[in-house]
Amino acid sequence: MYEDIVDYDDFSERVGSENDILDLIYNEIWKRTYCPKCERFNTHSRSKYASKNILCHHCSIQWSILQETIFFKTRIDLVKWSYIIYAISFYPRKVSVKWLMTELKINSYNTVWHLSLIHISEPTRPLSISY
């Protein structure tokens, strides 16, 4: 049943580390934006000491790279998140919560079940920004 799905080990070799995913998120979302406090462009970069944070060199504020994403405040590795998104996107009828638990070596059924709901809630929800 699962022969055509790339297994987690092969997927993680292709995708890279969590740091590679953080680089991608920073480059695609935050690099072209301004600091939320001082509102200056090109004054921030990834923090050297906290890999999931961005540091503004002008006002010294820090914020999370994962802020305003579905990954914010998660303790699950971003490579595992990426694998769940891959599996649900390309094989929606084949992927079960039990199979994801064994593939990702996560013992909590509730954790995997909540992660597997992303295909229902997140992609269809429009981005809303309030001022």
N, C-alpha and C positions, 0 to 999 in steps of 0.2 A: 504494500500500500504506500509506503514512504520511500520507495527506491529512487524516484526522480527528484526528491527534495535534497538539496545540499545539506550535509550534516553540519552541526555547529562548529566542529573543529576546522573543517575546510573553510567555512564561512569566515571564521575569525582570522584565519591566515590571510584571506583575500582582503578583508576590511581593514585589518590592522588593529592597533591598540585603542584603548579609550582616549588616549591623548591625541591620536590621529583624528578621531571623531570630534573631539573638542576643538581642534584646529579648524576642521571643516565648518563647524557651527560658528566659530568666531569669524572666520573669513567670509562666510555667506550672510551672516546676520549682523554682527556687531562692527565689523571693520569699517563699514560705510555709514555708520551712524554717529551721533554725537553723545557726549557725556550727559547723563540724565540730570546732573546737578548744575554744572557750569555751562552746559549746552555748547561746548566747543567741539569742533570736528578734529579728527586726527591727533588727539592728545592722549589717547588711551592705548593700552596693549595688554596682553595676557600677563597676569601676575607671575613672577618667577617663583614665589613661595607657595601660593595656593593655586593649583593648576586649573581649578574650575572658576577662578575669579578673573575679573578684568579690573585694571587699575588705571585711573585717570592721573596723568602726570601733572596736570594743572591744579586740580583741587584735592587730589589724594583720596577721592572716594573709591570704594571697591564695590562691585556688584557681580552677580553670578552670570556666567556665560549661558547657563540654562534657564535664566529668567525669561518668562513669557514663552516657554516651550512646554511640551507635554512631559519633558524630562525633569522639570524643576522639582526639587525636594525629593528626588528618588534616590534610593540606596542601591538600586540594581545597576550593574555595569552597563554602560552605553552600548557595548558590543552585543550584549544579550538583548537589549532593547531593539537594536538594529536587526538582529536575527528574528525576533518576534514580528517586527514590521514586515520583513522580507517574507517570512513563512505565511503570514496571514494575507499579504497582498497577492502573492503568486499562487498559493494553494489554499484558498479560503475554506473549501469543503473537506480537505484532507487533514487539516491541523486540528488536533484536540488539545485540551488543557493537560490531560494526562501525558500525552506524547511530548508536549513542550516541557513538562516537569522533568521527565526522564532525559530529554535531550540537553536541557540547560542545567541539569543537576540542581534544581531548586526544590526544596522539600515542602514548601507551603503552597497548597492548592489555591488558597485565596489570592496570594500574590500573583500567580500565573494567570488566574482567572481574570483579575482586574486588568492585568497587562493585555490580555487577549481581547478585551472590550474596546481597544483603541480603534479598531476598524469600524465600529459602530458610532462612536461618539466624536472623535477628533477630526477625521478628514472632512466630515460634512459640516462641521461647525465653522461658521465664518469668523474671521478674526475681528474682534471688537476692541477698539481702543477708546478709552474714556479720558477726557481731559478735565 
